[in-house]
Amino acid sequence: MKLQRKNRLRALSLGAIAVSGALALTACGSDDTSANGGSSSGPTAKAGSIKCDDAKGQLLANGSSAQANAIQAWVKAYTAECKGVQINYKPEGSGAGVTAFTQGQVAFAGSDSALKPEEVAASKKVCSGGQGIDLPMVGGPIAVGYNVPGVDNLVLDAKTLAQIFDGKISTWDDAAIAKLNPKAKLPKTKIQAFHRSDESGTTDNFTKYLKAASPADWKYSGGKAWQAKGGQSAQGSSGLAQQVKQTAGAISYFELSYAKDGIKTVDLDTGASAPVKATVENATKAISEAKTVGTGKDLSLELNYATKADGAYPITLVTYEIVCDKGNKADTFPATKSFLTYIASQDGQDSLAALGYAPIPSEINTKVRDTIASLS
């Protein structure tokens, strides 16, 4: 008993949650599951909205730290109804999740970037007679958090952000920043730009925005790994948020659900009639412009990172649940299908806004539900 108690305390210190053996969220090497906005007020499942069917046993999953707070709340609601299921989701990053899936280590993975052709090819080795597909499940804004003493409101555009994260703008009183903030008293403080140390779909989407909205200033090809030189790094979204919170002059990018405890966020000058704030509503407006570009049962999306529509916040991401369209493992398939059915349901999606996420647009979500129903 002492050993069990010791192990449980250790798990909690890593950001895990355990509820009467029915819920396990572990974060080896990451504390993202304990980020603000997570466990205290998860969604309340309505009667009949969760169908356990033959679901039982343990589900292992890995991937996006962006969706960790959503997964945490969903698991809490789901396992309260389906007490024979234990779900262990490790938010080790999109890259780690895709690798775990293609190596057959998990029932499903979370990724903020759609599968690449070589990853689809690798998935065919673990999906008997099928392949891995992308199911868009969670949307939301990538906030740009900053810590500049004395500056409560800050406007930046794609050009200044690209130059800041590429080391071309190094102090907060730079003329380019001052031009966008004529009323702000900008200090000479050195800019401390933080990026992800791990492979991350959040990095992928953030740099896609820079490349799309200011190609002349962001020359990198993009991807899950950070490519620009200089700057400082931290593990996971919660690691970046912590660095911004404790470092004067800091700036970084992470999901809105991590911008808590006094962290201020940048308003974006997109060329619209007014700067756009990082809110769920504004991200939803941008995501509504997404187009489905996947083939077959794959529902990967193309986002418009360069939108100039009024009230549309362009730095957004969509997290995909990656699962086999055919050939899912027999022992975990009932629980996998049951859980995915719940999180794609109206109740599952309705819970997202309170957690700082955007629900998937209804016309896309309808396709997601139909695809989940057809999984085998």
C-alpha positions in Angstrom: 0.0 0.0 0.0 2.8 2.4 0.8 4.4 1.7 -2.6 1.0 2.3 -4.4 0.6 5.6 -2.5 4.1 6.7 -3.4 3.6 5.9 -7.1 0.2 7.7 -7.1 1.8 10.8 -5.6 4.5 10.7 -8.2 2.0 10.5 -11.0 0.1 13.5 -9.6 3.3 15.5 -9.5 3.7 14.8 -13.2 0.3 16.2 -13.9 -1.7 13.0 -13.9 -5.2 12.5 -12.6 -6.6 9.3 -11.2 -10.3 8.9 -10.4 -11.1 5.6 -8.6 -9.0 3.6 -11.1 -11.3 4.7 -13.9 -9.2 7.5 -15.2 -5.5 7.9 -15.8 -3.9 10.8 -17.5 -0.1 10.6 -17.4 2.4 13.1 -18.8 5.8 11.6 -18.8 8.2 14.4 -19.4 5.4 17.0 -19.6 3.1 18.7 -17.1 0.5 19.7 -19.7 -2.4 17.8 -18.2 -2.2 20.1 -15.1 -2.4 23.3 -17.1 -5.0 25.8 -16.1 -8.5 25.2 -17.5 -8.2 21.5 -17.2 -9.6 19.2 -14.5 -11.7 21.3 -12.1 -14.7 21.9 -14.4 -14.9 19.2 -17.1 -18.0 18.8 -19.2 -21.1 17.3 -17.7 -22.4 14.4 -19.9 -26.1 14.5 -20.4 -28.1 11.3 -19.8 -27.8 9.0 -22.7 -25.2 11.0 -24.5 -22.4 8.4 -23.8 -22.9 4.9 -25.1 -20.5 2.5 -23.5 -21.6 -0.5 -25.6 -19.0 -3.3 -25.1 -16.2 -0.8 -24.1 -13.8 -2.1 -21.5 -10.2 -2.3 -20.6 -7.4 0.2 -21.0 -6.9 2.6 -23.9 -3.4 4.0 -24.4 -3.1 7.2 -26.4 -0.4 9.8 -27.0 0.1 13.1 -28.8 -0.8 16.7 -28.9 -0.4 18.7 -25.8 -2.7 21.3 -27.3 -5.7 19.2 -26.7 -4.6 17.9 -23.3 -7.1 20.0 -21.3 -10.0 18.9 -23.6 -9.0 15.2 -23.4 -8.7 15.5 -19.6 -12.3 16.8 -19.4 -13.7 14.3 -21.9 -12.0 11.4 -20.1 -13.4 12.6 -16.8 -17.0 12.6 -18.2 -16.6 9.4 -20.2 -15.1 7.2 -17.5 -17.8 8.4 -15.0 -20.3 6.6 -17.2 -18.1 3.8 -18.6 -16.5 2.6 -15.5 -14.9 -0.4 -17.1 -12.7 1.7 -19.3 -9.4 3.3 -18.3 -7.9 5.9 -20.7 -4.2 6.8 -20.4 -3.4 9.8 -22.7 0.2 11.1 -22.7 0.5 14.7 -24.1 4.0 14.3 -25.3 3.5 16.3 -28.5 2.2 15.6 -31.9 5.4 14.1 -33.2 5.6 11.6 -30.4 1.9 10.7 -30.8 2.2 10.0 -34.6 5.4 7.9 -33.9 3.6 5.9 -31.2 0.6 5.3 -33.5 2.7 4.1 -36.5 4.6 1.8 -34.2 1.4 0.2 -32.9 1.9 1.4 -29.3 -1.4 3.3 -28.9 -5.1 2.9 -29.9 -5.2 6.4 -31.2 -3.1 9.5 -31.4 -3.6 13.3 -31.2 -1.8 15.5 -33.7 -2.1 19.2 -34.6 -0.9 18.4 -38.1 -2.4 16.0 -40.5 -0.5 12.8 -41.4 2.2 13.1 -44.0 2.2 10.6 -46.9 5.1 8.6 -45.4 3.3 8.5 -42.1 0.2 7.1 -43.8 2.4 4.5 -45.4 3.9 3.5 -42.1 0.4 3.3 -40.5 -0.6 0.5 -43.0 1.7 -1.8 -41.1 -0.4 -1.5 -37.9 -3.8 -1.0 -39.5 -4.6 -4.5 -40.9 -6.2 -3.9 -44.3 -6.5 -0.2 -43.7 -4.5 3.0 -42.8 -4.4 5.8 -40.4 -6.8 8.7 -41.0 -7.2 12.2 -39.6 -10.4 13.1 -37.7 -10.6 16.8 -36.8 -11.9 17.0 -33.2 -10.6 20.1 -31.4 -10.1 23.7 -32.8 -8.8 26.8 -31.2 -6.6 29.9 -31.2 -2.9 29.8 -30.7 -2.4 32.8 -28.5 0.8 34.9 -28.5 1.5 35.5 -24.8 3.9 38.2 -23.6 5.4 39.6 -20.4 6.3 43.3 -20.9 6.0 45.2 -17.6 3.8 48.3 -17.9 2.3 47.2 -21.2 -1.3 45.9 -20.7 -2.3 46.0 -24.4 -0.1 45.0 -27.3 -0.8 44.9 -31.1 1.6 43.0 -33.4 1.3 41.9 -37.0 2.7 38.9 -38.9 5.7 41.0 -40.1 6.8 42.0 -36.6 6.1 38.6 -35.1 8.2 36.9 -37.9 11.1 39.4 -37.2 10.8 38.9 -33.4 11.0 35.1 -33.6 13.7 35.2 -36.2 15.9 37.5 -34.0 15.6 40.5 -36.3 13.8 42.6 -33.7 15.5 42.4 -30.3 14.1 45.0 -27.9 10.5 46.0 -27.0 11.0 49.6 -28.0 11.8 48.8 -31.6 10.3 51.3 -34.1 8.2 48.6 -35.8 6.5 47.7 -32.5 6.1 51.3 -31.5 4.4 52.1 -34.8 1.7 49.5 -34.1 1.4 50.7 -30.5 1.6 54.5 -30.5 0.0 54.9 -27.1 2.1 52.3 -25.3 5.1 53.1 -23.1 7.4 50.5 -24.5 10.5 49.7 -22.4 14.0 49.0 -23.8 13.8 45.5 -22.3 15.4 42.8 -24.4 12.9 40.4 -26.1 13.1 36.8 -24.8 11.5 34.7 -27.5 10.6 31.2 -26.5 9.8 28.3 -28.8 9.0 24.6 -28.4 11.9 22.2 -27.8 9.9 19.2 -28.8 8.3 18.5 -32.1 4.9 20.2 -32.0 1.9 20.7 -34.2 1.5 24.0 -32.4 4.8 25.1 -33.8 3.8 23.8 -37.2 0.6 25.9 -37.2 2.2 29.0 -35.8 4.9 29.0 -38.4 2.4 28.2 -41.2 0.7 31.5 -40.2 4.0 33.4 -40.3 4.8 31.9 -43.7 1.4 32.6 -45.1 0.9 36.1 -43.7 4.4 37.4 -44.1 6.4 35.2 -46.5 9.0 37.9 -47.1 10.0 37.8 -43.4 9.7 34.1 -42.7 11.8 32.1 -45.1 11.7 28.7 -43.3 9.8 25.8 -44.7 8.0 25.0 -41.5 7.1 21.8 -39.8 6.8 20.3 -36.3 10.4 21.1 -35.4 11.4 24.7 -34.8 13.8 25.9 -37.5 14.8 29.5 -36.8 18.1 30.2 -35.1 18.4 31.7 -31.7 15.7 32.2 -29.1 15.1 29.9 -26.1 13.1 26.8 -25.8 10.8 24.9 -23.4 9.0 21.6 -23.4 5.3 21.6 -24.2 2.7 24.3 -24.2 2.7 24.5 -20.4 6.4 24.9 -20.4 6.2 27.9 -22.8 3.4 29.5 -20.7 5.5 29.1 -17.6 8.5 30.8 -19.1 6.3 33.8 -20.3 4.8 34.1 -16.8 8.2 34.2 -15.0 10.4 36.0 -17.5 10.3 39.8 -18.1 10.5 40.6 -21.8 9.2 37.1 -22.8 7.0 36.2 -25.7 5.8 32.8 -26.9 3.0 30.9 -28.5 0.6 28.4 -27.0 -3.1 27.5 -27.0 -5.4 30.0 -25.4 -6.3 27.5 -22.6 -2.7 28.0 -21.3 -2.9 31.8 -21.3 -4.0 32.0 -17.7 -2.9 33.4 -14.4 -2.3 36.9 -15.6 -0.6 36.1 -18.9 -1.5 38.8 -21.5 -2.0 38.0 -25.1 -1.3 39.9 -28.3 -4.0 41.4 -30.5 -3.3 40.8 -34.2 -3.3 43.4 -36.9 -4.4 41.3 -39.8 -5.3 44.1 -42.2 -9.0 43.9 -41.0 -10.8 47.0 -39.8 -9.5 46.5 -36.3 -6.9 44.3 -34.5 -8.3 40.9 -33.6 -8.1 39.3 -30.1 -7.3 35.7 -29.5 -10.7 34.4 -28.5 -12.6 31.2 -29.1 -15.2 33.1 -31.0 -12.7 34.8 -33.3 -10.8 31.5 -33.9 -14.1 29.8 -34.7 -14.8 32.4 -37.4 -11.4 31.7 -39.0 -11.8 27.9 -38.7 -15.2 28.1 -40.4 -13.3 28.9 -43.6 -11.4 25.6 -43.5 -11.7 23.2 -46.4 -11.6 19.4 -46.3 -8.6 18.3 -48.4 -8.3 14.7 -47.2 -9.3 11.8 -49.5 -11.4 8.7 -48.7 -12.2 8.7 -45.0 -9.4 11.1 -44.2 -10.8 14.5 -43.1 -7.7 16.6 -43.0 -8.3 20.3 -43.4 -6.7 23.3 -45.1 -6.9 26.4 -42.9 -6.7 30.0 -44.1 -3.9 31.5 -42.1 -3.9 34.7 -44.1 -7.5 35.7 -43.6 -8.3 39.4 -43.3 -11.9 39.0 -42.4 -13.2 41.2 -39.6 -13.1 39.4 -36.3 -11.3 36.3 -37.7 -8.2 35.3 -35.6 -5.9 33.6 -38.1 -3.4 31.8 -35.8 -5.4 28.7 -35.2 -5.0 25.0 -35.1 -7.1 21.9 -35.4 -6.2 18.8 -33.5 -6.9 15.5 -35.2 -7.5 12.2 -33.6 -5.6 9.6 -35.7 -7.1 6.2 -35.9 -7.2 3.2 -38.3 -10.1 3.3 -40.8 -9.9 -0.5 -40.8 -7.9 -3.0 -38.9 -8.2 -1.5 -35.4 -7.0 -3.8 -32.6 -9.9 -6.0 -31.5 -9.2 -5.7 -27.8 -9.3 -1.9 -27.7 -11.6 -1.1 -30.7 -14.9 -1.1 -28.8 -13.6 1.5 -26.3 -11.8 3.5 -28.9 -15.0 3.8 -31.1 -17.2 4.5 -28.0 -14.9 7.3 -26.8 -14.4 8.9 -30.2 -18.2 8.8 -30.7 -18.7 10.7 -27.4 -16.1 13.4 -28.1 -17.5 14.0 -31.6 -21.0 14.2 -30.2 -22.9 17.4 -29.6 -22.3 17.1 -25.8 -18.6 16.5 -26.4 -18.2 19.4 -28.7 -20.4 21.8 -26.6 -18.0 21.4 -23.7 -15.0 22.9 -25.6 -15.7 26.6 -25.4 -15.6 26.7 -21.6 -12.1 25.1 -21.8 -10.7 27.7 -24.3 -11.2 25.6 -27.4 -13.4 26.0 -30.5 -15.8 23.2 -31.6 -15.4 21.8 -35.1 -17.8 23.5 -37.6 -21.0 21.4 -37.8 -20.7 20.6 -41.5 -17.3 19.1 -40.9 -18.3 17.4 -37.6 -21.1 15.6 -39.3 -18.6 13.9 -41.6 -16.4 13.1 -38.5 -19.4 11.3 -36.8 -20.2 9.4 -40.0 -16.6 8.3 -40.3 -16.4 7.1 -36.7 -19.5 5.1 -37.2 -17.9 3.3 -40.1 -14.7 2.4 -38.4 -13.8 -1.3 -38.1 
